[in-house]
C-alpha cells in the first residue's frame, strides 16, 4: 500500500476498484498535450471481418476507405504527474521484460 502526503500528514491510500468496472482492450493510443495537461486517448481497432477469395477481400478493403477506431478511455493528466506516470510505466515494463525472460528460460 502506498501513501499520499496531505498537508504534511502521510495517509495510506486505500485503492478501490468498484464492482462492475469495465476493462477494455486498447491496441492504439493517441497522446496530446495542451499548456496545462496531457491527454491520453485509448482506442480499440477491430479488423474488419473479411470472407471470400483474396480478390473479394481486397475489393472489400478498398471499398471500406477506413477502419473504425473506438475510443475506450480518455485520461487527462496534469504536467506535474506525467513524469511519475512515465516512470511507473518504465519500471513496470522493465519488470515485465525480466519476468518474460525468466519464463523463457524455464521452458
Secondary structure, DSSP 4 states (H G I P E B T S, - for coil): --EEEETTEEEE------TTPPP---SEEEEEE-SS-EEEEEEEEPPPP--S-HHHHHHHHHHH----EEEEEEEEE-HHHHHHHHHHHHHHHHHHHHHHHHHHHH-
